[in-house]
Amino acid sequence: MFTGLVQALAEVVAIVPEGPGVRLVIDCTALAARAQLGASIAINGCCLTVVEIDGDRLAFQAGSETLSRTNLGELAPGGRVNLEPSLRVGDEMGGHYVSGHIDAVGVVDERTDDADWSTFWFRVPPALTRQMASKGSAAVDGVSLTLVDVEPERFSVALIPHTLAATTLGGRRVGDRVNVETDLLAKYVARQLDDRG
């Protein structure tokens, strides 16, 4: 379980083919010292397991299913990713409940910059917007965000300068693909309502 509060913006060092998947090697001074083998860390919001630690470098394995259903399959050496270690019992809950299981890949539909601030619109499948509400939460590339407006096939967020500087979102442009996870509680409410017809 995660909160959507990114703790490090890290660089992809290598992507090594392994069987049907890949090994992602990430250079991350901020998290490597306290990382443990087998620990869960969200990379762009996708929960992966630490399989190797080599100094400041952490390695993760991502299978074909993960690569096809997230934007991790588009990563390249030199690219940057958002990292968040999993919650520990007693940790402060600053964002919202994030499972690390990506619901869909969305697309940056529109970006409006106003000085150091930005408003983004993300286009997603309609099934996801049915689980969203204005002032509710969603995770985009693992970043917990408050929704401003929700339309049938897209939603908007207003990003402060800190979020733009401390996460991958600051570098996102129209057409870029992002990992989207809707609010965990909203999923269950939507499921119950769907079951009732």
Residue frames relative to the residue before (quaternion, step in Angstrom):
aa qw qx qy qz dx dy dz
M 1.0000 0.0000 0.0000 0.0000 0.00 0.00 0.00
F 0.1258 -0.7904 0.5991 0.0219 3.54 -1.07 0.88
T 0.4281 -0.7001 0.5081 0.2615 3.57 -1.32 0.08
G 0.4713 -0.6657 0.4559 0.3563 3.59 1.17 -0.39
L 0.5417 0.5627 -0.4231 0.4592 3.58 1.25 0.37
V 0.3034 -0.7873 0.5142 0.1537 3.56 -0.18 1.33
Q 0.2227 -0.8038 0.5420 0.1028 3.57 -0.86 0.99
A 0.8062 0.0599 -0.0504 0.5864 3.60 1.20 -0.21
L 0.2220 -0.6975 0.6638 0.1535 3.49 -1.23 0.71
A 0.0077 -0.8520 0.5180 -0.0761 3.57 -0.31 1.28
E 0.4610 -0.6916 0.4989 0.2454 3.53 -1.30 0.45
V 0.4116 -0.6655 0.5678 0.2555 3.55 -1.10 0.80
V 0.2423 -0.7913 0.5499 0.1132 3.59 -0.69 1.14
A 0.8057 -0.0866 0.1037 0.5767 3.57 0.91 -0.91
I 0.1304 -0.7269 0.6660 0.1058 3.51 -1.33 0.49
V 0.0640 -0.8327 0.5488 -0.0372 3.54 -0.32 1.32
P 0.4232 -0.7003 0.5049 0.2749 3.63 -0.68 1.01
E 0.0527 0.7721 -0.6301 0.0641 3.57 -1.01 0.91
G 0.8197 -0.1323 0.0640 0.5537 3.57 -0.43 1.17
P 0.7976 -0.2369 0.1767 0.5259 3.61 -0.83 -0.92
G 0.7293 0.3979 -0.2259 0.5087 3.59 1.26 -0.08
V 0.4394 -0.6616 0.5259 0.3044 3.53 -1.21 -0.61
R 0.3385 -0.6575 0.6204 0.2611 3.50 -1.40 0.22
L 0.1906 -0.7731 0.5991 0.0842 3.57 -0.72 1.13
V 0.1046 -0.7794 0.6157 0.0499 3.58 -0.79 1.01
I 0.0908 -0.8142 0.5728 -0.0263 3.54 -0.63 1.23
D 0.2897 -0.7305 0.5923 0.1780 3.59 -0.96 0.90
C 0.1809 0.8104 -0.5268 0.1816 3.56 -0.40 1.22
T 0.2219 -0.8039 0.5431 0.0975 3.55 0.02 1.30
A 0.6503 0.5732 -0.3179 0.3839 3.58 0.95 -0.91
L 0.8043 0.2879 -0.1409 0.5005 3.62 0.99 -0.74
A 0.5358 0.6802 -0.3981 0.3028 3.60 1.13 -0.56
A 0.6473 0.5568 -0.3302 0.4025 3.60 0.92 -0.85
R 0.7768 0.3132 -0.1851 0.5141 3.61 1.03 -0.65
A 0.4741 0.6708 -0.4441 0.3579 3.59 1.28 0.08
Q 0.1511 -0.7699 0.6144 0.0830 3.55 -1.21 0.61
L 0.5856 -0.5494 0.4494 0.3915 3.56 -1.17 0.55
G 0.7928 0.2859 -0.2314 0.4860 3.54 -0.96 0.90
A 0.5077 0.6509 -0.4262 0.3700 3.60 1.25 -0.14
S 0.3956 -0.6919 0.5516 0.2460 3.55 -1.23 0.54
I 0.0329 0.7668 -0.6393 0.0481 3.55 -0.93 0.98
A 0.3488 -0.7267 0.5520 0.2133 3.56 -0.94 0.90
I 0.1104 -0.7599 0.6397 0.0333 3.55 -0.90 1.07
N 0.8033 -0.1193 0.0009 0.5834 3.56 -0.41 1.28
G 0.7421 -0.4338 0.2098 0.4659 3.54 1.04 0.86
C 0.6355 0.5216 -0.3242 0.4679 3.60 1.27 -0.19
C 0.3801 -0.7484 0.5032 0.2054 3.58 -0.63 1.14
L 0.0639 0.7802 -0.6171 0.0806 3.56 -0.74 1.16
T 0.4525 -0.6938 0.5055 0.2416 3.56 -1.28 0.47
V 0.4375 -0.6630 0.5410 0.2763 3.56 -1.02 0.87
V 0.0967 -0.8223 0.5601 0.0259 3.60 -0.64 1.13
E 0.7947 0.0563 -0.0436 0.6028 3.59 1.25 -0.23
I 0.1083 -0.7588 0.6392 0.0624 3.55 -1.16 0.75
D 0.0504 0.7836 -0.6139 0.0818 3.55 -0.76 1.11
G 0.7923 -0.1924 0.0787 0.5737 3.56 0.07 1.30
D 0.8089 -0.1911 0.1755 0.5276 3.57 -0.65 -1.13
R 0.6147 0.5599 -0.3414 0.4382 3.56 1.28 0.07
L 0.1472 -0.7668 0.6221 0.0581 3.53 -1.01 0.96
A 0.1721 -0.7822 0.5910 0.0961 3.58 -1.01 0.84
F 0.0932 -0.7730 0.6275 0.0006 3.53 -1.13 0.87
Q 0.2746 -0.7305 0.5927 0.1990 3.57 -1.18 0.50
A 0.0669 -0.7789 0.6234 0.0143 3.55 -0.99 0.93
G 0.3278 -0.7721 0.5195 0.1631 3.56 -0.72 1.11
S 0.7266 -0.4455 0.3001 0.4284 3.55 -1.31 0.18
E 0.6121 0.5492 -0.3503 0.4484 3.61 1.04 -0.71
T 0.6667 0.4909 -0.2948 0.4771 3.58 0.91 -0.93
L 0.6771 0.5073 -0.2955 0.4437 3.57 0.89 -0.91
S 0.7051 0.4629 -0.2712 0.4637 3.59 1.04 -0.73
R 0.7557 0.3964 -0.2074 0.4784 3.61 1.13 -0.56
T 0.7185 0.3295 -0.2307 0.5674 3.58 1.29 0.15
N 0.5697 -0.5816 0.4319 0.3880 3.57 -1.26 -0.03
L 0.4027 0.7252 -0.4735 0.2961 3.61 1.24 0.17
G 0.6096 0.5651 -0.3452 0.4358 3.58 1.15 -0.53
E 0.6652 0.4923 -0.2939 0.4782 3.59 1.27 -0.28
L 0.4666 0.6956 -0.4427 0.3201 3.59 1.25 -0.10
A 0.0707 -0.7680 0.6356 0.0341 3.54 -1.26 0.59
P 0.6344 -0.5137 0.3916 0.4246 3.60 -1.14 0.47
G 0.7444 0.3417 -0.2907 0.4946 3.55 -0.94 0.97
G 0.5612 0.5932 -0.3852 0.4299 3.56 1.26 -0.31
R 0.3503 -0.7344 0.5420 0.2101 3.55 -1.24 0.36
V 0.1205 -0.7894 0.6010 0.0342 3.54 -1.14 0.74
N 0.4464 -0.6464 0.5503 0.2828 3.53 -1.32 0.47
L 0.0857 -0.7988 0.5943 0.0373 3.60 -0.93 0.89
E 0.0656 0.7612 -0.6442 0.0349 3.52 -1.17 0.76
P 0.3382 -0.7203 0.5606 0.2290 3.61 -0.77 0.96
S 0.5985 -0.5801 0.4072 0.3735 3.56 -1.19 0.50
L 0.6096 -0.5645 0.4271 0.3568 3.52 -1.29 0.52
R 0.2222 -0.7143 0.6405 0.1737 3.52 -1.24 0.55
V 0.6152 -0.5304 0.4088 0.4161 3.58 -1.12 0.53
G 0.7874 0.2904 -0.2388 0.4885 3.56 -0.83 1.03
D 0.4946 0.6490 -0.4441 0.3701 3.61 1.24 -0.17
E 0.5513 -0.6005 0.4668 0.3428 3.54 -1.20 0.59
M 0.2886 -0.7506 0.5755 0.1484 3.54 -1.01 0.91
G 0.0190 -0.8608 0.5081 -0.0206 3.57 -0.04 1.27
G 0.7292 0.3821 -0.2365 0.5162 3.60 1.10 -0.56
H 0.5674 -0.5133 0.4140 0.4932 3.56 -0.42 -1.27
Y 0.6628 -0.5008 0.3521 0.4312 3.60 -1.22 0.23
V 0.0049 0.7806 -0.6216 0.0648 3.56 -0.71 1.18
S 0.3276 -0.7886 0.4913 0.1718 3.60 -0.67 1.08
G 0.4221 -0.6892 0.4838 0.3359 3.58 1.11 -0.61
H 0.5834 0.5286 -0.3754 0.4892 3.57 1.31 0.29
I 0.3198 -0.7912 0.4957 0.1613 3.56 -0.31 1.29
D 0.3578 -0.7469 0.5257 0.1947 3.57 -0.91 0.97
A 0.7790 -0.1619 0.1398 0.5894 3.58 1.01 -0.79
V 0.4162 -0.6356 0.5695 0.3139 3.51 -1.33 0.22
G 0.1729 -0.7802 0.5967 0.0736 3.55 -0.79 1.10
V 0.3458 -0.7197 0.5654 0.2070 3.54 -1.35 0.11
V 0.4639 -0.6311 0.5333 0.3194 3.56 -1.04 0.77
D 0.2004 -0.8218 0.5300 0.0601 3.55 -0.48 1.28
E 0.7906 -0.0400 0.0796 0.6058 3.55 1.10 -0.73
R 0.0146 -0.7745 0.6323 0.0148 3.57 -1.12 0.71
T 0.0452 -0.7801 0.6240 -0.0080 3.55 -0.85 1.06
D 0.1610 -0.7958 0.5799 0.0669 3.57 -0.63 1.15
D 0.0452 -0.7638 0.6439 0.0010 3.53 -1.09 0.86
A 0.7652 -0.1954 0.0572 0.6107 3.56 0.09 1.36
D 0.8108 -0.2235 0.1756 0.5116 3.63 -0.71 -1.04
W 0.6057 0.5464 -0.3376 0.4696 3.59 1.29 0.08
S 0.0828 -0.8075 0.5816 0.0523 3.61 -1.16 0.46
T 0.2010 -0.7170 0.6504 0.1500 3.51 -1.28 0.58
F 0.1180 -0.7929 0.5971 0.0297 3.55 -0.83 1.05
W 0.1439 -0.7120 0.6752 0.1282 3.52 -1.28 0.59
F 0.1265 -0.7837 0.6064 0.0465 3.56 -0.94 0.98
R 0.2700 -0.7502 0.5827 0.1573 3.58 -0.89 0.97
V 0.0252 0.7981 -0.5957 0.0869 3.56 -0.85 1.08
P 0.6424 -0.4873 0.3879 0.4465 3.62 -1.22 0.19
P 0.6057 -0.5987 0.3883 0.3520 3.62 -1.04 0.77
A 0.5742 0.5944 -0.3877 0.4083 3.61 1.09 -0.57
L 0.6597 0.5040 -0.3162 0.4591 3.60 1.08 -0.62
T 0.6735 0.4929 -0.3254 0.4445 3.60 0.88 -0.81
R 0.5708 0.5705 -0.3905 0.4428 3.61 1.19 -0.35
Q 0.6848 0.4337 -0.2749 0.5170 3.59 1.28 -0.29
M 0.6456 0.5133 -0.3086 0.4739 3.59 1.26 0.27
A 0.0272 -0.7705 0.6365 0.0214 3.54 -1.27 0.52
S 0.6070 -0.5475 0.4280 0.3855 3.54 -1.15 0.62
K 0.8100 0.1737 -0.2190 0.5155 3.55 -0.95 1.07
G 0.5049 0.5967 -0.4458 0.4363 3.57 1.27 0.26
S 0.4957 -0.6639 0.4821 0.2848 3.57 -1.30 -0.19
A 0.0472 0.7369 -0.6743 -0.0070 3.50 -1.36 0.46
A 0.3263 -0.7125 0.5777 0.2283 3.57 -1.23 0.42
V 0.0742 -0.7719 0.6312 0.0145 3.57 -0.88 1.03
D 0.8101 -0.0828 -0.0258 0.5798 3.57 -0.52 1.23
G 0.7228 -0.4630 0.2330 0.4569 3.55 1.07 0.82
V 0.5874 0.5741 -0.3662 0.4374 3.59 1.29 0.01
S 0.3746 -0.7196 0.5411 0.2214 3.59 -0.73 1.05
L 0.0211 0.8187 -0.5690 0.0744 3.57 -0.63 1.17
T 0.3807 -0.6843 0.5723 0.2434 3.53 -1.21 0.61
L 0.3913 -0.7344 0.5100 0.2177 3.56 -0.81 1.03
V 0.3066 -0.7365 0.5738 0.1854 3.56 -1.02 0.83
D 0.7951 -0.0527 0.0796 0.5990 3.58 0.56 -1.19
V 0.1426 -0.7712 0.6158 0.0751 3.55 -1.15 0.70
E 0.0858 -0.7727 0.6289 0.0111 3.55 -0.85 1.09
P 0.7397 -0.4400 0.2501 0.4435 3.65 -1.17 0.26
E 0.8281 0.1503 -0.0721 0.5353 3.63 0.98 -0.72
R 0.7806 0.2193 -0.1723 0.5594 3.60 1.17 0.36
F 0.1468 -0.7709 0.6133 0.0897 3.54 -1.32 0.34
S 0.2885 -0.7657 0.5512 0.1633 3.55 -1.21 0.48
V 0.0971 -0.7528 0.6482 0.0608 3.52 -1.33 0.51
A 0.2861 -0.7199 0.6038 0.1880 3.56 -1.22 0.55
L 0.1555 -0.8295 0.5347 0.0429 3.56 -0.60 1.16
I 0.3674 -0.7272 0.5454 0.1969 3.53 -0.92 1.01
P 0.6868 -0.4984 0.3228 0.4192 3.61 -1.18 0.40
H 0.6254 0.5473 -0.3549 0.4282 3.62 0.96 -0.76
T 0.6683 0.4966 -0.3043 0.4628 3.61 0.87 -0.92
L 0.6521 0.5172 -0.3132 0.4573 3.58 0.98 -0.82
A 0.7145 0.4506 -0.2556 0.4702 3.59 1.02 -0.78
A 0.7610 0.4250 -0.1989 0.4479 3.59 1.00 -0.83
T 0.7458 0.3111 -0.1996 0.5542 3.61 1.27 -0.05
T 0.6714 -0.4909 0.3696 0.4142 3.56 -1.31 0.11
L 0.5270 0.6735 -0.4099 0.3172 3.60 1.16 -0.45
G 0.5901 0.5915 -0.3703 0.4060 3.60 1.08 -0.60
G 0.7290 0.4163 -0.2314 0.4916 3.59 1.12 -0.61
R 0.5007 0.6703 -0.4254 0.3448 3.59 1.24 -0.04
R 0.1359 -0.7795 0.6106 0.0333 3.52 -1.10 0.91
V 0.6813 -0.4554 0.3612 0.4448 3.58 -1.29 0.27
G 0.7611 0.3255 -0.2807 0.4858 3.54 -0.90 1.04
D 0.5487 0.6071 -0.4057 0.4070 3.60 1.20 -0.34
R 0.3609 -0.7277 0.5479 0.2001 3.55 -1.12 0.76
V 0.0873 -0.8025 0.5901 -0.0089 3.55 -0.96 0.98
N 0.4637 -0.6482 0.5248 0.2991 3.54 -1.22 0.58
V 0.0868 -0.8010 0.5922 0.0149 3.57 -0.90 0.96
E 0.0001 0.7582 -0.6519 0.0098 3.53 -1.04 0.93
T 0.3294 -0.7463 0.5436 0.1975 3.56 -0.72 1.04
D 0.6909 -0.4784 0.3495 0.4143 3.53 -1.32 0.32
L 0.5414 -0.6643 0.4213 0.2967 3.56 -0.85 1.03
L 0.6763 0.4851 -0.2974 0.4677 3.58 0.90 -0.88
A 0.6275 0.5426 -0.3330 0.4483 3.59 1.03 -0.77
K 0.5938 0.5744 -0.3597 0.4337 3.60 1.07 -0.71
Y 0.7115 0.4622 -0.2657 0.4577 3.56 0.85 -1.00
V 0.6141 0.5235 -0.3481 0.4771 3.59 1.06 -0.66
A 0.6604 0.5044 -0.3073 0.4637 3.59 0.90 -0.92
R 0.6423 0.5264 -0.3239 0.4532 3.59 0.98 -0.81
Q 0.6560 0.5061 -0.3110 0.4657 3.58 0.95 -0.85
L 0.6647 0.4946 -0.3032 0.4707 3.58 0.97 -0.83
D 0.6320 0.5257 -0.3278 0.4655 3.61 1.03 -0.77
D 0.6586 0.5207 -0.3096 0.4465 3.60 0.98 -0.83
R 0.6771 0.4821 -0.2905 0.4740 3.57 1.16 -0.56
G 0.5240 -0.6587 0.3977 0.3653 3.56 1.33 -0.05
